[in-house]
């Protein structure tokens, strides 16, 4: 029953890699922000560059997750597209897409301070929502993301650091735990 209603082929290695991508993206963003000649990042030409970095990290992360998850599912003889994966993706997509639309509205209206917290909060809510259809650890990662997003809203001067912590460090830790808990044992 669990096999048909839950998607269990998520790759721990993909969690590690997307965490590394996020940390690299945060480093590049940090370099742009703090080595820029402008003292007001919100009135400079940095916003399009930061959006490009974020979208690039997102695209590379999605490709990595799909590729490594497909590879893991194929290796274990499971289908990647099953009732569990469809339910997980639907429950993940609703908060992610609505949050993404809201974030783009913030960008076009020039409300930049809320972007980092909104990314973390909506991503966290998406994970909490999708956790019903995959591993339970996803639920706790989602709660951590929401908490970090709230902290980023309360302390905007640390938003980039909290973003790097949530999307970077937390994913690396999560990916390593998942790899050694579920994948490493199957190789031995």
PASEBA-1860 file (N, C-alpha, C; in nm, 3 decimals):
! residues 188
1> XXXXXXXX> 0.082/-0.120/0.000/0.000/0.000/0.000/0.086/0.126/0.000 ~ 0.194/0.123/0.082/0.279/0.242/0.088/0.343/0.270/-0.047 ~ 0.380/0.166/-0.120/0.444/0.184/-0.250/0.353/0.257/-0.348 ~ 0.222/0.232/-0.343/0.133/0.292/-0.440/0.091/0.434/-0.404 ~ 0.095/0.470/-0.276/0.048/0.602/-0.236/0.160/0.698/-0.199 ~ 0.284/0.649/-0.192/0.397/0.734/-0.154/0.506/0.724/-0.260 ~ 0.572/0.837/-0.282/0.683/0.842/-0.377/0.812/0.832/-0.297 ~ 0.884/0.722/-0.310/0.999/0.695/-0.225/1.132/0.693/-0.299
9> XXXXXXXX> 1.134/0.738/-0.422/1.256/0.731/-0.503/1.337/0.860/-0.505 ~ 1.306/0.956/-0.420/1.383/1.079/-0.418/1.530/1.048/-0.387 ~ 1.619/1.113/-0.457/1.762/1.088/-0.443/1.822/1.178/-0.335 ~ 1.892/1.117/-0.241/1.963/1.194/-0.140/2.077/1.274/-0.201 ~ 2.142/1.216/-0.302/2.251/1.286/-0.370/2.201/1.415/-0.434 ~ 2.078/1.415/-0.485/2.023/1.538/-0.544/2.008/1.646/-0.437 ~ 1.971/1.608/-0.315/1.962/1.706/-0.206/2.096/1.770/-0.178 ~ 2.201/1.688/-0.177/2.336/1.741/-0.154/2.375/1.837/-0.266
17> XXXXXXXX> 2.351/1.796/-0.389/2.391/1.880/-0.503/2.314/2.011/-0.509 ~ 2.182/2.007/-0.486/2.108/2.133/-0.493/2.145/2.225/-0.377 ~ 2.185/2.167/-0.265/2.237/2.250/-0.156/2.366/2.320/-0.196 ~ 2.452/2.247/-0.265/2.577/2.306/-0.313/2.549/2.415/-0.417 ~ 2.455/2.389/-0.508/2.419/2.491/-0.607/2.368/2.617/-0.537 ~ 2.284/2.598/-0.436/2.229/2.714/-0.364/2.339/2.792/-0.294 ~ 2.434/2.722/-0.235/2.545/2.791/-0.169/2.630/2.868/-0.269 ~ 2.654/2.809/-0.386/2.729/2.880/-0.489/2.652/3.003/-0.537
25> XXXXXXXX> 2.521/2.988/-0.557/2.438/3.101/-0.597/2.438/3.211/-0.492 ~ 2.429/3.173/-0.365/2.432/3.272/-0.257/2.567/3.343/-0.253 ~ 2.675/3.269/-0.278/2.809/3.330/-0.280/2.820/3.432/-0.392 ~ 2.773/3.396/-0.511/2.776/3.490/-0.624/2.689/3.612/-0.593 ~ 2.571/3.590/-0.537/2.483/3.702/-0.500/2.551/3.791/-0.397 ~ 2.614/3.732/-0.299/2.686/3.807/-0.197/2.795/3.894/-0.260 ~ 2.870/3.832/-0.352/2.976/3.907/-0.419/2.919/4.026/-0.497 ~ 2.809/4.004/-0.566/2.746/4.113/-0.642/2.697/4.224/-0.550
33> XXXXXXXX> 2.635/4.186/-0.442/2.576/4.285/-0.352/2.683/4.364/-0.279 ~ 2.780/4.293/-0.223/2.875/4.360/-0.134/3.002/4.408/-0.200 ~ 3.019/4.381/-0.328/3.132/4.440/-0.400/3.084/4.541/-0.503 ~ 2.955/4.566/-0.502/2.895/4.661/-0.595/2.929/4.803/-0.552 ~ 2.933/4.893/-0.648/2.960/5.033/-0.619/2.838/5.104/-0.561 ~ 2.722/5.043/-0.579/2.598/5.103/-0.531/2.576/5.064/-0.386 ~ 2.533/5.159/-0.305/2.505/5.129/-0.165/2.359/5.088/-0.144 ~ 2.277/5.106/-0.247/2.137/5.068/-0.238/2.108/4.965/-0.346
41> XXXXXXXX> 2.110/4.838/-0.307/2.093/4.733/-0.408/1.956/4.739/-0.474 ~ 1.859/4.795/-0.406/1.724/4.796/-0.460/1.706/4.901/-0.570 ~ 1.795/5.001/-0.578/1.782/5.103/-0.682/1.885/5.082/-0.792 ~ 1.963/4.977/-0.782/2.068/4.955/-0.882/2.023/4.852/-0.985 ~ 2.116/4.816/-1.069/2.086/4.716/-1.170/2.114/4.574/-1.120 ~ 2.128/4.558/-0.990/2.158/4.426/-0.934/2.038/4.332/-0.931 ~ 1.917/4.387/-0.922/1.798/4.302/-0.911/1.787/4.204/-1.028 ~ 1.799/4.249/-1.153/1.792/4.150/-1.264/1.900/4.043/-1.255
49> XXXXXXXX> 2.020/4.081/-1.211/2.128/3.984/-1.196/2.096/3.883/-1.086 ~ 2.041/3.931/-0.976/2.006/3.841/-0.866/1.893/3.747/-0.906 ~ 1.798/3.798/-0.981/1.689/3.712/-1.030/1.744/3.606/-1.124 ~ 1.837/3.646/-1.211/1.899/3.550/-1.302/1.972/3.440/-1.225 ~ 2.046/3.477/-1.121/2.116/3.378/-1.039/2.015/3.282/-0.976 ~ 1.909/3.336/-0.917/1.809/3.252/-0.851/1.741/3.157/-0.950 ~ 1.705/3.207/-1.067/1.639/3.122/-1.166/1.734/3.016/-1.222 ~ 1.862/3.051/-1.235/1.962/2.954/-1.282/1.979/2.843/-1.179
57> XXXXXXXX> 1.990/2.879/-1.051/2.002/2.778/-0.945/1.877/2.689/-0.945 ~ 1.760/2.749/-0.959/1.636/2.673/-0.961/1.633/2.575/-1.079 ~ 1.668/2.622/-1.197/1.665/2.537/-1.317/1.763/2.420/-1.305 ~ 1.885/2.449/-1.264/1.985/2.343/-1.250/1.942/2.244/-1.141 ~ 1.883/2.294/-1.034/1.835/2.208/-0.926/1.724/2.115/-0.974 ~ 1.630/2.169/-1.049/1.520/2.087/-1.100/1.570/1.977/-1.193 ~ 1.662/2.013/-1.282/1.718/1.913/-1.374/1.790/1.805/-1.294 ~ 1.867/1.844/-1.194/1.940/1.748/-1.111/1.845/1.654/-1.037
65> XXXXXXXX> 1.741/1.709/-0.976/1.645/1.626/-0.902/1.576/1.527/-0.994 ~ 1.529/1.574/-1.108/1.459/1.484/-1.201/1.554/1.376/-1.251 ~ 1.674/1.414/-1.293/1.769/1.317/-1.347/1.808/1.212/-1.244 ~ 1.850/1.256/-1.124/1.896/1.159/-1.024/1.782/1.076/-0.966 ~ 1.664/1.134/-0.955/1.549/1.058/-0.907/1.508/0.954/-1.011 ~ 1.507/0.991/-1.137/1.477/0.897/-1.244/1.578/0.782/-1.243 ~ 1.705/0.817/-1.231/1.811/0.717/-1.229/1.795/0.621/-1.111 ~ 1.761/0.676/-0.994/1.742/0.592/-0.875/1.620/0.502/-0.890
73> XXXXXXXX> 1.511/0.557/-0.942/1.389/0.477/-0.961/1.414/0.365/-1.061 ~ 1.483/0.396/-1.168/1.511/0.294/-1.271/1.600/0.184/-1.215 ~ 1.700/0.223/-1.138/1.792/0.126/-1.079/1.720/0.031/-0.983 ~ 1.621/0.083/-0.910/1.549/-0.001/-0.814/1.428/-0.069/-0.877 ~ 1.407/-0.047/-1.008/1.298/-0.113/-1.078/1.161/-0.053/-1.051 ~ 1.156/0.071/-1.010/1.029/0.138/-0.981/1.000/0.240/-1.090 ~ 0.873/0.269/-1.106/0.832/0.372/-1.201/0.841/0.508/-1.133 ~ 0.891/0.606/-1.207/0.899/0.741/-1.151/0.762/0.809/-1.154
81> XXXXXXXX> 0.682/0.775/-1.252/0.549/0.838/-1.266/0.445/0.737/-1.219 ~ 0.403/0.751/-1.093/0.305/0.661/-1.034/0.206/0.745/-0.953 ~ 0.104/0.686/-0.895/0.008/0.765/-0.819/0.073/0.847/-0.706 ~ 0.173/0.790/-0.640/0.242/0.863/-0.532/0.316/0.985/-0.583 ~ 0.386/0.970/-0.696/0.461/1.084/-0.750/0.367/1.192/-0.801 ~ 0.255/1.152/-0.861/0.158/1.251/-0.909/0.099/1.330/-0.793 ~ 0.062/1.260/-0.685/0.007/1.329/-0.568/0.111/1.420/-0.503 ~ 0.234/1.371/-0.494/0.339/1.453/-0.435/0.362/1.580/-0.517
89> XXXXXXXX> 0.373/1.564/-0.649/0.397/1.681/-0.735/0.282/1.780/-0.731 ~ 0.160/1.732/-0.729/0.045/1.821/-0.719/0.047/1.900/-0.589 ~ 0.072/1.831/-0.479/0.075/1.897/-0.349/0.196/1.987/-0.331 ~ 0.303/1.959/-0.401/0.421/2.044/-0.400/0.398/2.167/-0.488 ~ 0.334/2.146/-0.603/0.320/2.252/-0.703/0.227/2.366/-0.659 ~ 0.122/2.334/-0.588/0.024/2.439/-0.553/0.089/2.551/-0.472 ~ 0.156/2.522/-0.359/0.222/2.632/-0.287/0.339/2.693/-0.364 ~ 0.414/2.610/-0.438/0.529/2.663/-0.512/0.487/2.759/-0.623
97> XXXXXXXX> 0.387/2.721/-0.699/0.343/2.807/-0.810/0.277/2.933/-0.756 ~ 0.191/2.920/-0.657/0.126/3.040/-0.602/0.230/3.131/-0.536 ~ 0.327/3.073/-0.466/0.435/3.153/-0.407/0.520/3.219/-0.513 ~ 0.551/3.146/-0.621/0.630/3.204/-0.730/0.560/3.321/-0.796 ~ 0.430/3.307/-0.817/0.353/3.418/-0.876/0.356/3.539/-0.783 ~ 0.335/3.514/-0.654/0.337/3.625/-0.557/0.475/3.692/-0.553 ~ 0.580/3.614/-0.559/0.716/3.669/-0.558/0.740/3.755/-0.682 ~ 0.694/3.709/-0.799/0.710/3.792/-0.919/0.628/3.921/-0.910
105> XXXXXXXX> 0.513/3.916/-0.846/0.436/4.039/-0.823/0.516/4.134/-0.735 ~ 0.580/4.080/-0.630/0.665/4.164/-0.544/0.778/4.226/-0.625 ~ 0.841/4.148/-0.711/0.952/4.199/-0.793/0.904/4.313/-0.881 ~ 0.794/4.293/-0.952/0.745/4.396/-1.043/0.695/4.520/-0.971 ~ 0.657/4.506/-0.847/0.614/4.622/-0.768/0.728/4.685/-0.689 ~ 0.846/4.627/-0.697/0.962/4.682/-0.626/0.964/4.652/-0.478 ~ 0.896/4.547/-0.435/0.894/4.507/-0.294/0.995/4.395/-0.278 ~ 1.123/4.431/-0.269/1.230/4.333/-0.273/1.259/4.267/-0.138
113> XXXXXXXX> 1.234/4.338/-0.030/1.271/4.288/0.103/1.200/4.159/0.140 ~ 1.086/4.131/0.080/1.007/4.014/0.117/1.036/3.893/0.028 ~ 1.120/3.908/-0.073/1.144/3.799/-0.168/1.211/3.679/-0.101 ~ 1.320/3.701/-0.031/1.390/3.590/0.033/1.301/3.520/0.136 ~ 1.234/3.594/0.226/1.144/3.524/0.318/1.032/3.449/0.247 ~ 0.977/3.507/0.142/0.868/3.442/0.069/0.917/3.313/0.002 ~ 1.038/3.316/-0.055/1.094/3.194/-0.115/1.102/3.082/-0.012 ~ 1.156/3.113/0.104/1.172/3.012/0.208/1.037/2.962/0.260
121> XXXXXXXX> 0.946/3.055/0.286/0.817/3.017/0.344/0.735/2.934/0.247 ~ 0.722/2.978/0.123/0.641/2.902/0.028/0.705/2.767/-0.005 ~ 0.836/2.762/-0.014/0.904/2.634/-0.035/0.879/2.541/0.083 ~ 0.891/2.596/0.204/0.865/2.516/0.323/0.722/2.464/0.326 ~ 0.626/2.549/0.293/0.486/2.504/0.289/0.465/2.398/0.183 ~ 0.532/2.411/0.070/0.522/2.310/-0.035/0.576/2.175/0.014 ~ 0.688/2.178/0.086/0.745/2.054/0.138/0.653/1.991/0.243 ~ 0.600/2.072/0.332/0.507/2.021/0.434/0.388/1.956/0.365
129> XXXXXXXX> 0.337/2.021/0.263/0.220/1.970/0.190/0.252/1.841/0.115 ~ 0.369/1.833/0.054/0.407/1.716/-0.026/0.452/1.599/0.061 ~ 0.490/1.625/0.184/0.544/1.519/0.271/0.447/1.405/0.294 ~ 0.319/1.431/0.279/0.219/1.325/0.297/0.237/1.214/0.194 ~ 0.305/1.245/0.085/0.317/1.151/-0.026/0.461/1.108/-0.054 ~ 0.549/1.133/0.041/0.688/1.090/0.027/0.743/1.064/0.168 ~ 0.869/1.074/0.184/0.933/1.046/0.313/0.896/1.152/0.417 ~ 0.879/1.108/0.541/0.837/1.197/0.650/0.941/1.305/0.679
137> XXXXXXXX> 1.068/1.280/0.650/1.173/1.379/0.675/1.146/1.509/0.600 ~ 1.079/1.500/0.487/1.046/1.618/0.407/0.960/1.716/0.489 ~ 0.872/1.664/0.571/0.786/1.747/0.656/0.871/1.836/0.747 ~ 0.971/1.778/0.811/1.055/1.853/0.904/1.143/1.955/0.832 ~ 1.191/1.918/0.715/1.268/2.014/0.634/1.178/2.133/0.599 ~ 1.053/2.105/0.566/0.958/2.212/0.535/0.937/2.306/0.653 ~ 0.923/2.250/0.772/0.906/2.334/0.891/1.028/2.422/0.916 ~ 1.146/2.366/0.895/1.269/2.444/0.911/1.272/2.559/0.810
145> XXXXXXXX> 1.233/2.532/0.686/1.231/2.637/0.583/1.135/2.750/0.622 ~ 1.015/2.713/0.668/0.918/2.814/0.710/0.975/2.898/0.824 ~ 1.035/2.834/0.921/1.095/2.905/1.034/1.204/3.001/0.987 ~ 1.291/2.954/0.898/1.397/3.042/0.845/1.338/3.158/0.767 ~ 1.229/3.134/0.694/1.162/3.242/0.621/1.106/3.348/0.713 ~ 1.048/3.305/0.824/0.996/3.400/0.922/1.110/3.481/0.983 ~ 1.221/3.413/1.013/1.339/3.486/1.064/1.390/3.587/0.961 ~ 1.391/3.548/0.834/1.437/3.640/0.728/1.345/3.761/0.718
153> XXXXXXXX> 1.216/3.743/0.743/1.123/3.856/0.741/1.146/3.947/0.862 ~ 1.176/3.887/0.976/1.202/3.966/1.097/1.336/4.037/1.092 ~ 1.434/3.974/1.031/1.570/4.028/1.026/1.618/4.034/0.882 ~ 1.568/4.131/0.803/1.601/4.135/0.660/1.750/4.151/0.630 ~ 1.826/4.205/0.726/1.969/4.219/0.702/2.041/4.085/0.695 ~ 1.975/3.978/0.742/2.032/3.844/0.736/1.961/3.755/0.634 ~ 1.879/3.813/0.547/1.795/3.735/0.455/1.879/3.647/0.363 ~ 1.987/3.699/0.307/2.071/3.618/0.218/2.137/3.504/0.294
161> XXXXXXXX> 2.183/3.531/0.414/2.244/3.427/0.496/2.142/3.318/0.531 ~ 2.020/3.358/0.568/1.916/3.261/0.601/1.872/3.183/0.477 ~ 1.868/3.251/0.362/1.837/3.184/0.236/1.943/3.076/0.209 ~ 2.071/3.112/0.226/2.181/3.017/0.204/2.172/2.901/0.304 ~ 2.136/2.930/0.425/2.120/2.826/0.526/2.006/2.731/0.487 ~ 1.892/2.787/0.451/1.775/2.705/0.418/1.791/2.625/0.290 ~ 1.828/2.692/0.183/1.838/2.623/0.054/1.971/2.552/0.036 ~ 2.073/2.596/0.108/2.205/2.537/0.094/2.237/2.433/0.200
169> XXXXXXXX> 2.271/2.479/0.318/2.317/2.391/0.425/2.212/2.285/0.463 ~ 2.088/2.327/0.478/1.982/2.232/0.516/1.966/2.123/0.410 ~ 1.976/2.160/0.281/1.965/2.059/0.175/2.084/1.963/0.175 ~ 2.202/2.015/0.201/2.319/1.928/0.206/2.304/1.827/0.320 ~ 2.264/1.876/0.437/2.244/1.786/0.551/2.134/1.686/0.522 ~ 2.020/1.735/0.472/1.907/1.646/0.439/1.951/1.541/0.338 ~ 2.019/1.584/0.232/2.061/1.491/0.128/2.155/1.384/0.182 ~ 2.248/1.424/0.268/2.341/1.328/0.326/2.267/1.228/0.415
177> XXXXXXXX> 2.175/1.277/0.497/2.097/1.187/0.583/2.017/1.089/0.498 ~ 1.950/1.140/0.394/1.869/1.053/0.308/1.956/0.951/0.234 ~ 2.070/0.997/0.188/2.159/0.905/0.116/2.203/0.791/0.208 ~ 2.252/0.825/0.326/2.303/0.720/0.415/2.191/0.638/0.479 ~ 2.074/0.694/0.493/1.963/0.620/0.552/1.897/0.524/0.451 ~ 1.879/0.569/0.326/1.800/0.491/0.232/1.877/0.437/0.112 ~ 1.980/0.506/0.069/2.049/0.465/-0.053/2.177/0.386/-0.024 ~ 2.254/0.432/0.069/2.381/0.367/0.100/2.360/0.223/0.146
185> XXXX> 2.255/0.200/0.223/2.226/0.066/0.274/2.191/-0.029/0.161 ~ 2.125/0.024/0.057/2.085/-0.064/-0.053/2.204/-0.103/-0.140 ~ 2.312/-0.025/-0.134/2.432/-0.057/-0.212/2.516/-0.163/-0.144 ~ 2.511/-0.169/-0.012/2.595/-0.263/0.063/2.548/-0.406/0.051
END
